[in-house]
Structure formats: C-alpha cells, structure tokens
Amino acid sequence: MSLKLFDLTGKRALVTGSSQGIGLALARGLGAAGAAVVLNGRDAAKLERAAEGLRAEGLKVAIAAFDVTDSAAVEAGVAAVEAGGQIDILCNNAGVNLRGLLHEMPDETWHTVIATNLHSAFYCARAVARGMVARGRGKIINTCSVMSMLGRPTTGPYTATKGAIGMLTKAMCADWAKHGLQCNGIAPGYFSTELTAPLRANAEFNDWLCQRTPAGRWGELPELVGAAIFLASDASSYVNGHLLYVDGGLTSVV
C-alpha cells in the first residue's frame, strides 16, 4: 500500500530544460515511476535525441519545443501540450548560470539569467496552474539550489534568481494550496552534469567542494530522482511551499 503513494501511473509531467542534465534526469525518474513525460527545450532535434533514449528504456515520452523565456510562446506551447492531455505535474527546471563580478556585469548577462531562471518559472506555472486549479489538484516542482540561501563570488544573477525561485515557490503555495495544488522546490547542491564539467576539472575547486560538503563528493543525477518522485506523488499530499535540499549536507554546516 505504501509504495502506491509514489506511483505516478496515469500522470503526465512537463519538464522544462530537459534535453540534458538535471532536467533529463528528473524526466527519466518520473517516467520510470509511471508518468508520461513531455520534454521541453528550444532545440527540437536535441529534445528528440533525448526522447529516443528514454523511449529505448520503455518510457512514455513526447517533446514540446518552445522558449520558456517568451510569455506568448509558453502560452502557446502549454496549450499544445494540453491538447494531448492534461498536465498533472510541472517541473520548472530551465536554468543558466552566467558568471561574472557584479560591478563588471553587462545588462544583457543579468537579464538573460533572470529571464531564463525566474521569468520562465512564472510563465510556465501560471499557464499550467489554470488547468490544475480548475481540476482541484496538481503538482509544481521548481528547481531551486543551495544558492537559494547561499552566495558565492561571480554567481550574482544566478543566486538572485534561485533565491527568488525559493520565495516564488512559497508564493505559489500561498495562492494555490487552497485549490489542491502542492508547490515545492528541489534544491540541489553541486551535481555532476555536462554544465559542471569545467568545475569538476578544476582541481582547486573540486578539492574545495569535496572538503566543504559533508558527504565529501559531488552528487550524482540519479540521487535527485527520489526527491522528484516524492514531490510529484501522493506521498507529498500535505507538503507545500517546501524546499527540499539534496546537497550532501552542504547547507547544514559552516
């Protein structure tokens, strides 16, 4: 009986930024738990390659190529996805980290990070929540970060957006919990992905991180799956506005 709480059979999940990295890992995990998953990104060919890999694993997968930083594109894209069936689960995962010192940062860099990480989550949640509110149930999972509560040099825009995503998650809870939605966040620490490859190759940074993190290592993408399934399933029916840190203990120590 308890395992049925985590069963996503019959559910449909839209995962943004899911052609690679964390987004693809979350989609794979939700699919393995029974959900039909819709991959999103801007590059249709890249999405199709990712989808083919998941289908080869026996998962139900579709793709939806649209720009999550464009409000009109999100409205049209979500409508197209919903034409094929309701969205029960939304994972707001699209994100980018463009580094630089704040006093040297061009406006374009700042606005790109804000649009990709923050505006996209609002646009997608707003579009998907309408149907969820009407049905009286739904799951929204925002990809937050340890940077939702911590800062590091040269990560100003990223840190600002991840802090905002954490608070936006709480605002979603405040507005939509009464309509039967659970809106929560997964806050990963440092994970081994394509995007973090340069950091892992930097011996100084790698040594610092492994010493800074109580677990003594980088996270591996499959270690995010359990948190995603929990927050997407009936197992978290009374969890709302919560940020679940999956960080090897990094935010627990100084």
C-alpha positions as CSV (number, residue, x, y, z in Angstrom):
1,M,0.0,0.0,0.0
2,S,2.7,2.5,0.9
3,L,4.5,2.0,-2.4
4,K,1.3,3.1,-4.2
5,L,1.8,6.6,-2.7
6,F,4.8,7.0,-5.1
7,D,3.1,5.5,-8.2
8,L,2.8,8.1,-11.0
9,T,1.0,5.8,-13.4
10,G,-1.6,7.7,-15.4
11,K,0.0,11.1,-14.6
12,R,1.5,13.4,-17.2
13,A,4.6,15.6,-16.5
14,L,6.0,18.6,-18.3
15,V,9.7,19.1,-17.5
16,T,11.3,22.3,-18.8
17,G,15.0,22.4,-19.7
18,S,15.0,18.6,-20.0
19,S,17.2,17.8,-23.1
20,Q,20.1,17.1,-20.7
21,G,21.4,17.3,-17.2
22,I,19.1,17.6,-14.2
23,G,16.0,18.1,-16.3
24,L,16.6,14.9,-18.2
25,A,17.3,13.0,-15.0
26,L,14.1,14.2,-13.5
27,A,12.1,13.3,-16.6
28,R,13.7,9.8,-16.6
29,G,12.9,9.4,-12.9
30,L,9.2,10.5,-13.2
31,G,8.8,8.3,-16.3
32,A,10.3,5.3,-14.5
33,A,7.7,5.9,-11.7
34,G,4.9,5.6,-14.4
35,A,4.3,9.1,-15.6
36,A,4.1,10.1,-19.3
37,V,6.7,12.8,-19.7
38,V,6.9,15.8,-22.0
39,L,10.4,17.1,-22.6
40,N,10.9,20.8,-23.2
41,G,13.7,22.9,-24.6
42,R,14.3,25.2,-27.6
43,D,16.2,22.7,-29.7
44,A,13.7,20.2,-31.2
45,A,16.4,17.9,-32.6
46,K,18.2,17.7,-29.2
47,L,14.9,17.0,-27.5
48,E,14.1,14.2,-29.9
49,R,17.5,12.6,-29.3
50,A,16.9,12.7,-25.5
51,A,13.3,11.4,-26.1
52,E,14.6,8.5,-28.2
53,G,17.0,7.5,-25.3
54,L,14.1,7.4,-22.8
55,R,11.8,5.5,-25.2
56,A,14.5,2.9,-25.5
57,E,14.2,2.4,-21.8
58,G,10.5,1.8,-22.2
59,L,9.2,5.2,-21.1
60,K,6.3,7.2,-22.5
61,V,7.8,10.4,-23.9
62,A,6.8,13.3,-26.0
63,I,8.6,16.6,-26.8
64,A,7.4,20.2,-26.8
65,A,10.0,22.7,-28.2
66,F,9.3,26.3,-27.1
67,D,11.1,29.1,-25.5
68,V,10.2,29.3,-21.8
69,T,11.5,32.9,-21.6
70,D,8.8,34.1,-24.0
71,S,5.4,34.5,-22.4
72,A,3.5,34.1,-25.6
73,A,5.5,31.1,-26.6
74,V,4.8,29.5,-23.2
75,E,1.0,30.1,-23.5
76,A,1.0,28.5,-27.0
77,G,3.3,25.7,-26.0
78,V,1.4,24.7,-22.9
79,A,-1.9,24.8,-24.9
80,A,-0.4,22.5,-27.4
81,V,0.8,20.1,-24.7
82,E,-2.6,20.2,-23.0
83,A,-4.3,19.4,-26.3
84,G,-2.7,15.9,-25.9
85,G,-3.9,15.6,-22.3
86,Q,-3.8,17.4,-19.0
87,I,-0.6,18.3,-17.3
88,D,-0.6,16.8,-13.8
89,I,3.0,17.7,-12.9
90,L,5.1,20.7,-13.9
91,C,8.9,20.7,-13.2
92,N,10.3,24.2,-13.7
93,N,13.9,23.3,-14.4
94,A,15.1,25.5,-17.2
95,G,18.2,27.5,-16.0
96,V,21.5,29.0,-16.8
97,N,24.5,30.4,-14.8
98,L,26.5,33.1,-16.5
99,R,29.3,34.1,-14.2
100,G,31.0,37.5,-13.6
101,L,31.7,40.1,-11.0
102,L,28.6,42.2,-10.3
103,H,30.4,45.5,-10.9
104,E,31.6,44.4,-14.3
105,M,28.4,42.6,-15.4
106,P,26.7,43.8,-18.6
107,D,22.9,44.3,-18.5
108,E,22.5,41.6,-21.2
109,T,24.0,39.0,-18.9
110,W,21.9,39.9,-16.0
111,H,18.6,40.0,-18.0
112,T,19.4,36.6,-19.7
113,V,19.8,34.8,-16.4
114,I,16.8,36.5,-14.8
115,A,14.6,35.6,-17.8
116,T,15.9,32.0,-18.1
117,N,15.7,31.1,-14.4
118,L,12.9,33.2,-13.0
119,H,10.6,34.6,-15.7
120,S,10.3,31.1,-17.2
121,A,9.2,29.5,-13.9
122,F,6.5,32.2,-13.5
123,Y,5.3,32.0,-17.1
124,C,5.1,28.2,-17.1
125,A,3.5,27.9,-13.7
126,R,0.9,30.5,-14.5
127,A,-0.1,28.7,-17.7
128,V,-0.2,25.2,-16.2
129,A,-1.8,26.2,-12.9
130,R,-5.0,27.4,-14.6
131,G,-5.9,23.8,-15.6
132,M,-4.7,22.5,-12.2
133,V,-6.8,25.0,-10.3
134,A,-9.9,24.1,-12.4
135,R,-9.4,20.4,-11.7
136,G,-8.6,20.9,-8.0
137,R,-5.2,19.1,-8.0
138,G,-1.7,19.4,-9.4
139,K,2.0,19.3,-8.6
140,I,4.5,22.1,-9.3
141,I,8.2,21.4,-8.6
142,N,10.6,24.2,-9.0
143,T,14.4,23.5,-9.4
144,C,15.9,25.7,-6.7
145,S,19.5,25.4,-5.5
146,V,21.8,25.7,-2.5
147,M,22.2,29.2,-3.9
148,S,18.6,29.8,-2.8
149,M,20.1,30.5,0.6
150,L,23.9,30.9,-0.1
151,G,26.0,33.0,-2.3
152,R,29.4,32.7,-4.0
153,P,31.6,35.1,-5.9
154,T,30.7,35.6,-9.6
155,T,27.3,34.0,-9.2
156,G,25.2,37.1,-8.5
157,P,22.5,36.8,-11.1
158,Y,22.1,33.0,-10.5
159,T,22.0,33.5,-6.8
160,A,19.4,36.2,-7.1
161,T,17.2,34.1,-9.3
162,K,17.5,31.0,-7.1
163,G,16.6,33.0,-4.0
164,A,13.6,34.4,-5.9
165,I,12.6,30.9,-7.1
166,G,12.6,29.8,-3.5
167,M,10.2,32.6,-2.5
168,L,8.1,32.2,-5.6
169,T,7.6,28.6,-4.6
170,K,6.2,29.8,-1.3
171,A,4.0,32.4,-3.1
172,M,2.6,29.6,-5.3
173,C,1.7,27.7,-2.2
174,A,0.0,30.7,-0.7
175,D,-2.1,31.3,-3.8
176,W,-2.8,27.7,-5.0
177,A,-2.7,25.3,-2.0
178,K,-6.4,26.0,-1.3
179,H,-7.1,24.8,-4.8
180,G,-5.5,21.4,-4.2
181,L,-2.0,22.2,-5.7
182,Q,1.2,21.2,-4.0
183,C,4.0,23.6,-5.0
184,N,7.5,22.7,-3.8
185,G,11.1,23.1,-4.7
186,I,14.1,20.7,-5.1
187,A,17.3,22.5,-4.1
188,P,20.3,20.5,-5.4
189,G,23.9,21.0,-4.3
190,Y,26.7,20.5,-6.7
191,F,26.0,17.7,-9.1
192,S,28.0,16.0,-11.8
193,T,26.4,17.3,-15.1
194,E,27.6,18.5,-18.5
195,L,27.4,22.1,-17.3
196,T,29.5,21.5,-14.2
197,A,32.3,19.6,-16.1
198,P,34.6,22.6,-16.1
199,L,34.3,23.0,-12.3
200,R,34.9,19.3,-11.8
201,A,38.0,19.6,-13.9
202,N,39.3,22.5,-11.8
203,A,41.4,20.7,-9.2
204,E,41.3,23.7,-6.8
205,F,37.5,24.0,-6.9
206,N,37.0,20.2,-6.8
207,D,39.1,19.9,-3.7
208,W,37.3,22.8,-2.0
209,L,33.9,21.4,-2.8
210,C,34.7,17.9,-1.5
211,Q,36.1,19.4,1.7
212,R,33.1,21.8,2.1
213,T,30.4,19.1,1.5
214,P,30.0,16.7,4.5
215,A,29.3,13.9,2.0
216,G,32.8,14.6,0.6
217,R,31.8,14.3,-3.0
218,W,29.7,15.7,-5.9
219,G,26.1,14.5,-6.2
220,E,25.1,12.1,-9.0
221,L,22.0,12.8,-11.0
222,P,20.1,9.6,-10.0
223,E,20.3,10.9,-6.4
224,L,17.7,13.7,-7.3
225,V,15.1,11.2,-8.6
226,G,13.7,10.2,-5.2
227,A,13.0,13.8,-4.2
228,A,11.3,14.4,-7.5
229,I,9.1,11.3,-7.3
230,F,8.2,12.2,-3.7
231,L,7.2,15.7,-4.5
232,A,5.3,14.7,-7.7
233,S,3.3,11.9,-6.0
234,D,0.6,11.5,-3.4
235,A,3.3,10.8,-0.8
236,S,3.7,14.6,-0.5
237,S,0.0,15.5,-0.4
238,Y,0.4,17.7,2.7
239,V,3.9,19.1,1.8
240,N,3.6,22.6,0.4
241,G,5.9,25.6,-0.1
242,H,8.8,23.5,1.0
243,L,12.4,23.5,-0.4
244,L,13.9,20.0,-0.2
245,Y,17.7,20.4,-0.2
246,V,19.6,17.5,-1.8
247,D,23.1,18.7,-1.2
248,G,25.1,16.1,0.7
249,G,24.8,18.3,3.8
250,L,26.4,21.4,2.3
251,T,23.8,23.8,3.7
252,S,23.9,22.2,7.2
253,V,27.5,23.2,8.1
254,V,29.8,26.2,8.1
